[in-house]
Amino acid sequence: VEAATRQMSKLPFYHDFGSKAHAPLIDLAEKLVQMAPVPMSKAYFTNSGSEANDTAIKIIWYRSNALGQPARKKIISRKRGYHGVT
């Protein structure tokens, strides 16, 4: 509880959309990029599982369009698969 309280007193509370960020987020992103097993230059954070899935799907669709494969839109999932809360 004490460790969480210390961290919460330092961590600003606002979203990181629209090119906004804060020091703990930047530090974490830099550490994750360095730890990645493949060369990476970016880390992208979301607020929930459903937002993460939505963003991943949009990035994949964008890639397909950019590669001239606009028909690649099918998503395969598990029936009743959990995807987040929002």
PDB file as gemmi writes it, atoms N, CA and C in Angstrom:
CRYST1    1.000    1.000    1.000  90.00  90.00  90.00 P 1                      
ATOM      1  N   VAL A   1       0.827  -1.192   0.000  1.00  0.00           N  
ATOM      2  CA  VAL A   1       0.000   0.000   0.000  1.00  0.00           C  
ATOM      3  C   VAL A   1       0.870   1.253   0.000  1.00  0.00           C  
ATOM      4  N   GLU A   2       1.942   1.233   0.793  1.00  0.00           N  
ATOM      5  CA  GLU A   2       2.825   2.400   0.854  1.00  0.00           C  
ATOM      6  C   GLU A   2       3.499   2.649  -0.501  1.00  0.00           C  
ATOM      7  N   ALA A   3       3.950   1.581  -1.167  1.00  0.00           N  
ATOM      8  CA  ALA A   3       4.599   1.742  -2.471  1.00  0.00           C  
ATOM      9  C   ALA A   3       3.611   2.296  -3.492  1.00  0.00           C  
ATOM     10  N   ALA A   4       2.394   1.793  -3.474  1.00  0.00           N  
ATOM     11  CA  ALA A   4       1.377   2.285  -4.411  1.00  0.00           C  
ATOM     12  C   ALA A   4       1.048   3.746  -4.118  1.00  0.00           C  
ATOM     13  N   THR A   5       0.949   4.108  -2.865  1.00  0.00           N  
ATOM     14  CA  THR A   5       0.650   5.491  -2.484  1.00  0.00           C  
ATOM     15  C   THR A   5       1.758   6.434  -2.948  1.00  0.00           C  
ATOM     16  N   ARG A   6       3.023   6.019  -2.757  1.00  0.00           N  
ATOM     17  CA  ARG A   6       4.146   6.851  -3.216  1.00  0.00           C  
ATOM     18  C   ARG A   6       4.087   7.056  -4.729  1.00  0.00           C  
ATOM     19  N   GLN A   7       3.841   5.983  -5.466  1.00  0.00           N  
ATOM     20  CA  GLN A   7       3.802   6.095  -6.922  1.00  0.00           C  
ATOM     21  C   GLN A   7       2.622   6.949  -7.382  1.00  0.00           C  
ATOM     22  N   MET A   8       1.469   6.761  -6.782  1.00  0.00           N  
ATOM     23  CA  MET A   8       0.286   7.531  -7.177  1.00  0.00           C  
ATOM     24  C   MET A   8       0.450   9.016  -6.878  1.00  0.00           C  
ATOM     25  N   SER A   9       1.243   9.359  -5.879  1.00  0.00           N  
ATOM     26  CA  SER A   9       1.462  10.777  -5.580  1.00  0.00           C  
ATOM     27  C   SER A   9       2.382  11.428  -6.619  1.00  0.00           C  
ATOM     28  N   LYS A  10       3.154  10.613  -7.364  1.00  0.00           N  
ATOM     29  CA  LYS A  10       4.057  11.129  -8.386  1.00  0.00           C  
ATOM     30  C   LYS A  10       3.439  11.102  -9.789  1.00  0.00           C  
ATOM     31  N   LEU A  11       2.515  10.174 -10.029  1.00  0.00           N  
ATOM     32  CA  LEU A  11       1.991   9.943 -11.371  1.00  0.00           C  
ATOM     33  C   LEU A  11       0.869  10.920 -11.706  1.00  0.00           C  
ATOM     34  N   PRO A  12       1.069  11.753 -12.706  1.00  0.00           N  
ATOM     35  CA  PRO A  12       0.007  12.662 -13.123  1.00  0.00           C  
ATOM     36  C   PRO A  12      -1.167  11.863 -13.684  1.00  0.00           C  
ATOM     37  N   PHE A  13      -2.360  12.388 -13.545  1.00  0.00           N  
ATOM     38  CA  PHE A  13      -3.528  11.691 -14.073  1.00  0.00           C  
ATOM     39  C   PHE A  13      -4.104  12.460 -15.238  1.00  0.00           C  
ATOM     40  N   TYR A  14      -3.745  12.070 -16.428  1.00  0.00           N  
ATOM     41  CA  TYR A  14      -4.385  12.534 -17.652  1.00  0.00           C  
ATOM     42  C   TYR A  14      -4.002  11.586 -18.763  1.00  0.00           C  
ATOM     43  N   HIS A  15      -4.820  11.574 -19.794  1.00  0.00           N  
ATOM     44  CA  HIS A  15      -4.591  10.635 -20.889  1.00  0.00           C  
ATOM     45  C   HIS A  15      -3.368  11.057 -21.702  1.00  0.00           C  
ATOM     46  N   ASP A  16      -2.887  10.109 -22.524  1.00  0.00           N  
ATOM     47  CA  ASP A  16      -1.716  10.403 -23.345  1.00  0.00           C  
ATOM     48  C   ASP A  16      -2.067  10.539 -24.831  1.00  0.00           C  
ATOM     49  N   PHE A  17      -3.329  10.826 -25.124  1.00  0.00           N  
ATOM     50  CA  PHE A  17      -3.724  11.069 -26.510  1.00  0.00           C  
ATOM     51  C   PHE A  17      -3.346  12.490 -26.904  1.00  0.00           C  
ATOM     52  N   GLY A  18      -3.329  12.763 -28.187  1.00  0.00           N  
ATOM     53  CA  GLY A  18      -3.058  14.118 -28.659  1.00  0.00           C  
ATOM     54  C   GLY A  18      -1.654  14.582 -28.361  1.00  0.00           C  
ATOM     55  N   SER A  19      -0.689  13.665 -28.412  1.00  0.00           N  
ATOM     56  CA  SER A  19       0.725  13.993 -28.195  1.00  0.00           C  
ATOM     57  C   SER A  19       1.015  14.508 -26.793  1.00  0.00           C  
ATOM     58  N   LYS A  20       0.264  14.045 -25.817  1.00  0.00           N  
ATOM     59  CA  LYS A  20       0.524  14.404 -24.418  1.00  0.00           C  
ATOM     60  C   LYS A  20       1.261  13.245 -23.753  1.00  0.00           C  
ATOM     61  N   ALA A  21       2.070  13.548 -22.764  1.00  0.00           N  
ATOM     62  CA  ALA A  21       2.789  12.510 -22.040  1.00  0.00           C  
ATOM     63  C   ALA A  21       3.238  13.059 -20.698  1.00  0.00           C  
ATOM     64  N   HIS A  22       3.744  12.185 -19.875  1.00  0.00           N  
ATOM     65  CA  HIS A  22       4.328  12.585 -18.601  1.00  0.00           C  
ATOM     66  C   HIS A  22       5.564  11.732 -18.367  1.00  0.00           C  
ATOM     67  N   ALA A  23       6.429  12.181 -17.478  1.00  0.00           N  
ATOM     68  CA  ALA A  23       7.746  11.559 -17.295  1.00  0.00           C  
ATOM     69  C   ALA A  23       7.680  10.057 -17.009  1.00  0.00           C  
ATOM     70  N   PRO A  24       6.824   9.570 -16.083  1.00  0.00           N  
ATOM     71  CA  PRO A  24       6.800   8.122 -15.838  1.00  0.00           C  
ATOM     72  C   PRO A  24       6.408   7.326 -17.094  1.00  0.00           C  
ATOM     73  N   LEU A  25       5.508   7.850 -17.892  1.00  0.00           N  
ATOM     74  CA  LEU A  25       5.095   7.169 -19.121  1.00  0.00           C  
ATOM     75  C   LEU A  25       6.241   7.122 -20.126  1.00  0.00           C  
ATOM     76  N   ILE A  26       6.945   8.224 -20.289  1.00  0.00           N  
ATOM     77  CA  ILE A  26       8.089   8.274 -21.207  1.00  0.00           C  
ATOM     78  C   ILE A  26       9.188   7.314 -20.749  1.00  0.00           C  
ATOM     79  N   ASP A  27       9.475   7.300 -19.460  1.00  0.00           N  
ATOM     80  CA  ASP A  27      10.500   6.395 -18.929  1.00  0.00           C  
ATOM     81  C   ASP A  27      10.131   4.937 -19.174  1.00  0.00           C  
ATOM     82  N   LEU A  28       8.865   4.584 -18.936  1.00  0.00           N  
ATOM     83  CA  LEU A  28       8.416   3.214 -19.150  1.00  0.00           C  
ATOM     84  C   LEU A  28       8.502   2.843 -20.628  1.00  0.00           C  
ATOM     85  N   ALA A  29       8.065   3.735 -21.509  1.00  0.00           N  
ATOM     86  CA  ALA A  29       8.116   3.464 -22.947  1.00  0.00           C  
ATOM     87  C   ALA A  29       9.550   3.213 -23.394  1.00  0.00           C  
ATOM     88  N   GLU A  30      10.475   4.037 -22.948  1.00  0.00           N  
ATOM     89  CA  GLU A  30      11.878   3.867 -23.326  1.00  0.00           C  
ATOM     90  C   GLU A  30      12.423   2.530 -22.837  1.00  0.00           C  
ATOM     91  N   LYS A  31      12.072   2.147 -21.623  1.00  0.00           N  
ATOM     92  CA  LYS A  31      12.540   0.875 -21.070  1.00  0.00           C  
ATOM     93  C   LYS A  31      11.955  -0.301 -21.863  1.00  0.00           C  
ATOM     94  N   LEU A  32      10.665  -0.246 -22.177  1.00  0.00           N  
ATOM     95  CA  LEU A  32      10.031  -1.330 -22.931  1.00  0.00           C  
ATOM     96  C   LEU A  32      10.619  -1.476 -24.330  1.00  0.00           C  
ATOM     97  N   VAL A  33      10.871  -0.355 -24.999  1.00  0.00           N  
ATOM     98  CA  VAL A  33      11.456  -0.400 -26.343  1.00  0.00           C  
ATOM     99  C   VAL A  33      12.845  -1.042 -26.297  1.00  0.00           C  
ATOM    100  N   GLN A  34      13.624  -0.726 -25.274  1.00  0.00           N  
ATOM    101  CA  GLN A  34      14.963  -1.309 -25.143  1.00  0.00           C  
ATOM    102  C   GLN A  34      14.901  -2.806 -24.843  1.00  0.00           C  
ATOM    103  N   MET A  35      13.883  -3.246 -24.113  1.00  0.00           N  
ATOM    104  CA  MET A  35      13.752  -4.650 -23.723  1.00  0.00           C  
ATOM    105  C   MET A  35      13.154  -5.523 -24.822  1.00  0.00           C  
ATOM    106  N   ALA A  36      12.532  -4.933 -25.800  1.00  0.00           N  
ATOM    107  CA  ALA A  36      11.832  -5.689 -26.842  1.00  0.00           C  
ATOM    108  C   ALA A  36      12.802  -6.617 -27.571  1.00  0.00           C  
ATOM    109  N   PRO A  37      12.346  -7.825 -27.902  1.00  0.00           N  
ATOM    110  CA  PRO A  37      13.236  -8.779 -28.571  1.00  0.00           C  
ATOM    111  C   PRO A  37      13.489  -8.453 -30.047  1.00  0.00           C  
ATOM    112  N   VAL A  38      12.731  -7.531 -30.602  1.00  0.00           N  
ATOM    113  CA  VAL A  38      12.931  -7.099 -31.989  1.00  0.00           C  
ATOM    114  C   VAL A  38      13.137  -5.593 -31.997  1.00  0.00           C  
ATOM    115  N   PRO A  39      13.832  -5.070 -32.993  1.00  0.00           N  
ATOM    116  CA  PRO A  39      14.036  -3.619 -33.037  1.00  0.00           C  
ATOM    117  C   PRO A  39      12.694  -2.875 -33.088  1.00  0.00           C  
ATOM    118  N   MET A  40      12.511  -1.964 -32.167  1.00  0.00           N  
ATOM    119  CA  MET A  40      11.289  -1.175 -32.100  1.00  0.00           C  
ATOM    120  C   MET A  40      11.663   0.275 -31.861  1.00  0.00           C  
ATOM    121  N   SER A  41      10.789   1.176 -32.261  1.00  0.00           N  
ATOM    122  CA  SER A  41      11.049   2.581 -31.991  1.00  0.00           C  
ATOM    123  C   SER A  41       9.906   3.225 -31.219  1.00  0.00           C  
ATOM    124  N   LYS A  42       8.823   2.485 -30.987  1.00  0.00           N  
ATOM    125  CA  LYS A  42       7.644   3.063 -30.342  1.00  0.00           C  
ATOM    126  C   LYS A  42       7.034   2.092 -29.334  1.00  0.00           C  
ATOM    127  N   ALA A  43       6.388   2.662 -28.337  1.00  0.00           N  
ATOM    128  CA  ALA A  43       5.523   1.919 -27.426  1.00  0.00           C  
ATOM    129  C   ALA A  43       4.211   2.690 -27.396  1.00  0.00           C  
ATOM    130  N   TYR A  44       3.105   1.991 -27.440  1.00  0.00           N  
ATOM    131  CA  TYR A  44       1.799   2.643 -27.467  1.00  0.00           C  
ATOM    132  C   TYR A  44       0.973   2.111 -26.313  1.00  0.00           C  
ATOM    133  N   PHE A  45       0.434   3.001 -25.506  1.00  0.00           N  
ATOM    134  CA  PHE A  45      -0.332   2.616 -24.326  1.00  0.00           C  
ATOM    135  C   PHE A  45      -1.818   2.901 -24.521  1.00  0.00           C  
ATOM    136  N   THR A  46      -2.650   2.024 -23.964  1.00  0.00           N  
ATOM    137  CA  THR A  46      -4.097   2.233 -23.981  1.00  0.00           C  
ATOM    138  C   THR A  46      -4.624   2.101 -22.558  1.00  0.00           C  
ATOM    139  N   ASN A  47      -5.899   2.382 -22.387  1.00  0.00           N  
ATOM    140  CA  ASN A  47      -6.485   2.388 -21.045  1.00  0.00           C  
ATOM    141  C   ASN A  47      -7.214   1.110 -20.671  1.00  0.00           C  
ATOM    142  N   SER A  48      -7.464   0.223 -21.643  1.00  0.00           N  
ATOM    143  CA  SER A  48      -8.219  -0.992 -21.339  1.00  0.00           C  
ATOM    144  C   SER A  48      -7.965  -2.042 -22.407  1.00  0.00           C  
ATOM    145  N   GLY A  49      -8.412  -3.253 -22.128  1.00  0.00           N  
ATOM    146  CA  GLY A  49      -8.275  -4.335 -23.093  1.00  0.00           C  
ATOM    147  C   GLY A  49      -9.060  -4.081 -24.364  1.00  0.00           C  
ATOM    148  N   SER A  50     -10.280  -3.570 -24.230  1.00  0.00           N  
ATOM    149  CA  SER A  50     -11.077  -3.312 -25.425  1.00  0.00           C  
ATOM    150  C   SER A  50     -10.463  -2.207 -26.266  1.00  0.00           C  
ATOM    151  N   GLU A  51      -9.915  -1.190 -25.628  1.00  0.00           N  
ATOM    152  CA  GLU A  51      -9.254  -0.115 -26.371  1.00  0.00           C  
ATOM    153  C   GLU A  51      -7.988  -0.636 -27.052  1.00  0.00           C  
ATOM    154  N   ALA A  52      -7.257  -1.520 -26.381  1.00  0.00           N  
ATOM    155  CA  ALA A  52      -6.059  -2.098 -26.978  1.00  0.00           C  
ATOM    156  C   ALA A  52      -6.419  -2.920 -28.211  1.00  0.00           C  
ATOM    157  N   ASN A  53      -7.464  -3.748 -28.101  1.00  0.00           N  
ATOM    158  CA  ASN A  53      -7.896  -4.545 -29.250  1.00  0.00           C  
ATOM    159  C   ASN A  53      -8.381  -3.660 -30.389  1.00  0.00           C  
ATOM    160  N   ASP A  54      -9.168  -2.647 -30.079  1.00  0.00           N  
ATOM    161  CA  ASP A  54      -9.675  -1.735 -31.100  1.00  0.00           C  
ATOM    162  C   ASP A  54      -8.517  -1.059 -31.834  1.00  0.00           C  
ATOM    163  N   THR A  55      -7.525  -0.614 -31.090  1.00  0.00           N  
ATOM    164  CA  THR A  55      -6.366   0.054 -31.692  1.00  0.00           C  
ATOM    165  C   THR A  55      -5.566  -0.922 -32.552  1.00  0.00           C  
ATOM    166  N   ALA A  56      -5.352  -2.142 -32.054  1.00  0.00           N  
ATOM    167  CA  ALA A  56      -4.593  -3.137 -32.819  1.00  0.00           C  
ATOM    168  C   ALA A  56      -5.291  -3.455 -34.138  1.00  0.00           C  
ATOM    169  N   ILE A  57      -6.613  -3.609 -34.105  1.00  0.00           N  
ATOM    170  CA  ILE A  57      -7.365  -3.894 -35.324  1.00  0.00           C  
ATOM    171  C   ILE A  57      -7.240  -2.743 -36.312  1.00  0.00           C  
ATOM    172  N   LYS A  58      -7.364  -1.527 -35.836  1.00  0.00           N  
ATOM    173  CA  LYS A  58      -7.250  -0.372 -36.734  1.00  0.00           C  
ATOM    174  C   LYS A  58      -5.863  -0.272 -37.347  1.00  0.00           C  
ATOM    175  N   ILE A  59      -4.824  -0.575 -36.573  1.00  0.00           N  
ATOM    176  CA  ILE A  59      -3.462  -0.543 -37.109  1.00  0.00           C  
ATOM    177  C   ILE A  59      -3.290  -1.632 -38.173  1.00  0.00           C  
ATOM    178  N   ILE A  60      -3.815  -2.821 -37.918  1.00  0.00           N  
ATOM    179  CA  ILE A  60      -3.715  -3.912 -38.887  1.00  0.00           C  
ATOM    180  C   ILE A  60      -4.472  -3.555 -40.163  1.00  0.00           C  
ATOM    181  N   TRP A  61      -5.666  -2.986 -40.046  1.00  0.00           N  
ATOM    182  CA  TRP A  61      -6.433  -2.575 -41.231  1.00  0.00           C  
ATOM    183  C   TRP A  61      -5.685  -1.483 -41.997  1.00  0.00           C  
ATOM    184  N   TYR A  62      -5.100  -0.541 -41.282  1.00  0.00           N  
ATOM    185  CA  TYR A  62      -4.315   0.523 -41.937  1.00  0.00           C  
ATOM    186  C   TYR A  62      -3.152  -0.085 -42.716  1.00  0.00           C  
ATOM    187  N   ARG A  63      -2.456  -1.046 -42.104  1.00  0.00           N  
ATOM    188  CA  ARG A  63      -1.338  -1.708 -42.770  1.00  0.00           C  
ATOM    189  C   ARG A  63      -1.807  -2.411 -44.039  1.00  0.00           C  
ATOM    190  N   SER A  64      -2.914  -3.144 -43.944  1.00  0.00           N  
ATOM    191  CA  SER A  64      -3.445  -3.834 -45.121  1.00  0.00           C  
ATOM    192  C   SER A  64      -3.755  -2.851 -46.243  1.00  0.00           C  
ATOM    193  N   ASN A  65      -4.377  -1.744 -45.904  1.00  0.00           N  
ATOM    194  CA  ASN A  65      -4.677  -0.724 -46.917  1.00  0.00           C  
ATOM    195  C   ASN A  65      -3.388  -0.174 -47.523  1.00  0.00           C  
ATOM    196  N   ALA A  66      -2.393   0.098 -46.682  1.00  0.00           N  
ATOM    197  CA  ALA A  66      -1.131   0.666 -47.152  1.00  0.00           C  
ATOM    198  C   ALA A  66      -0.387  -0.300 -48.075  1.00  0.00           C  
ATOM    199  N   LEU A  67      -0.578  -1.603 -47.860  1.00  0.00           N  
ATOM    200  CA  LEU A  67       0.070  -2.609 -48.691  1.00  0.00           C  
ATOM    201  C   LEU A  67      -0.755  -2.958 -49.930  1.00  0.00           C  
ATOM    202  N   GLY A  68      -1.858  -2.231 -50.149  1.00  0.00           N  
ATOM    203  CA  GLY A  68      -2.692  -2.478 -51.316  1.00  0.00           C  
ATOM    204  C   GLY A  68      -3.568  -3.713 -51.184  1.00  0.00           C  
ATOM    205  N   GLN A  69      -3.894  -4.091 -49.941  1.00  0.00           N  
ATOM    206  CA  GLN A  69      -4.726  -5.267 -49.687  1.00  0.00           C  
ATOM    207  C   GLN A  69      -5.956  -4.862 -48.862  1.00  0.00           C  
ATOM    208  N   PRO A  70      -6.793  -3.958 -49.408  1.00  0.00           N  
ATOM    209  CA  PRO A  70      -7.917  -3.441 -48.623  1.00  0.00           C  
ATOM    210  C   PRO A  70      -8.970  -4.482 -48.267  1.00  0.00           C  
ATOM    211  N   ALA A  71      -8.968  -5.631 -48.919  1.00  0.00           N  
ATOM    212  CA  ALA A  71      -9.955  -6.665 -48.606  1.00  0.00           C  
ATOM    213  C   ALA A  71      -9.597  -7.454 -47.344  1.00  0.00           C  
ATOM    214  N   ARG A  72      -8.379  -7.299 -46.858  1.00  0.00           N  
ATOM    215  CA  ARG A  72      -7.961  -8.044 -45.653  1.00  0.00           C  
ATOM    216  C   ARG A  72      -8.523  -7.369 -44.410  1.00  0.00           C  
ATOM    217  N   LYS A  73      -9.757  -7.696 -44.075  1.00  0.00           N  
ATOM    218  CA  LYS A  73     -10.429  -7.067 -42.933  1.00  0.00           C  
ATOM    219  C   LYS A  73     -11.003  -8.096 -41.958  1.00  0.00           C  
ATOM    220  N   LYS A  74     -10.913  -9.364 -42.278  1.00  0.00           N  
ATOM    221  CA  LYS A  74     -11.549 -10.399 -41.460  1.00  0.00           C  
ATOM    222  C   LYS A  74     -10.823 -10.553 -40.125  1.00  0.00           C  
ATOM    223  N   ILE A  75     -11.594 -10.628 -39.055  1.00  0.00           N  
ATOM    224  CA  ILE A  75     -11.062 -10.843 -37.713  1.00  0.00           C  
ATOM    225  C   ILE A  75     -11.559 -12.200 -37.229  1.00  0.00           C  
ATOM    226  N   ILE A  76     -10.662 -13.057 -36.822  1.00  0.00           N  
ATOM    227  CA  ILE A  76     -11.021 -14.369 -36.290  1.00  0.00           C  
ATOM    228  C   ILE A  76     -10.904 -14.286 -34.774  1.00  0.00           C  
ATOM    229  N   SER A  77     -11.948 -14.699 -34.077  1.00  0.00           N  
ATOM    230  CA  SER A  77     -11.940 -14.607 -32.613  1.00  0.00           C  
ATOM    231  C   SER A  77     -12.622 -15.825 -32.015  1.00  0.00           C  
ATOM    232  N   ARG A  78     -12.500 -15.952 -30.727  1.00  0.00           N  
ATOM    233  CA  ARG A  78     -13.183 -17.018 -30.007  1.00  0.00           C  
ATOM    234  C   ARG A  78     -14.607 -16.590 -29.715  1.00  0.00           C  
ATOM    235  N   LYS A  79     -15.529 -17.504 -29.775  1.00  0.00           N  
ATOM    236  CA  LYS A  79     -16.908 -17.220 -29.428  1.00  0.00           C  
ATOM    237  C   LYS A  79     -16.967 -16.832 -27.947  1.00  0.00           C  
ATOM    238  N   ARG A  80     -17.597 -15.711 -27.679  1.00  0.00           N  
ATOM    239  CA  ARG A  80     -17.725 -15.181 -26.319  1.00  0.00           C  
ATOM    240  C   ARG A  80     -16.360 -14.837 -25.710  1.00  0.00           C  
ATOM    241  N   GLY A  81     -15.382 -14.499 -26.551  1.00  0.00           N  
ATOM    242  CA  GLY A  81     -14.055 -14.145 -26.061  1.00  0.00           C  
ATOM    243  C   GLY A  81     -14.103 -12.810 -25.309  1.00  0.00           C  
ATOM    244  N   TYR A  82     -13.415 -12.737 -24.182  1.00  0.00           N  
ATOM    245  CA  TYR A  82     -13.380 -11.512 -23.387  1.00  0.00           C  
ATOM    246  C   TYR A  82     -12.441 -10.517 -24.044  1.00  0.00           C  
ATOM    247  N   HIS A  83     -12.833  -9.258 -24.139  1.00  0.00           N  
ATOM    248  CA  HIS A  83     -12.008  -8.258 -24.811  1.00  0.00           C  
ATOM    249  C   HIS A  83     -11.841  -6.974 -24.024  1.00  0.00           C  
ATOM    250  N   GLY A  84     -12.381  -6.864 -22.857  1.00  0.00           N  
ATOM    251  CA  GLY A  84     -12.226  -5.639 -22.068  1.00  0.00           C  
ATOM    252  C   GLY A  84     -13.562  -5.141 -21.552  1.00  0.00           C  
ATOM    253  N   VAL A  85     -13.554  -3.957 -20.972  1.00  0.00           N  
ATOM    254  CA  VAL A  85     -14.752  -3.485 -20.299  1.00  0.00           C  
ATOM    255  C   VAL A  85     -15.372  -2.225 -20.877  1.00  0.00           C  
ATOM    256  N   THR A  86     -14.711  -1.537 -21.796  1.00  0.00           N  
ATOM    257  CA  THR A  86     -15.290  -0.296 -22.292  1.00  0.00           C  
ATOM    258  C   THR A  86     -16.033  -0.492 -23.582  1.00  0.00           C  
TER     259      THR A  86                                                      
END                                                                             
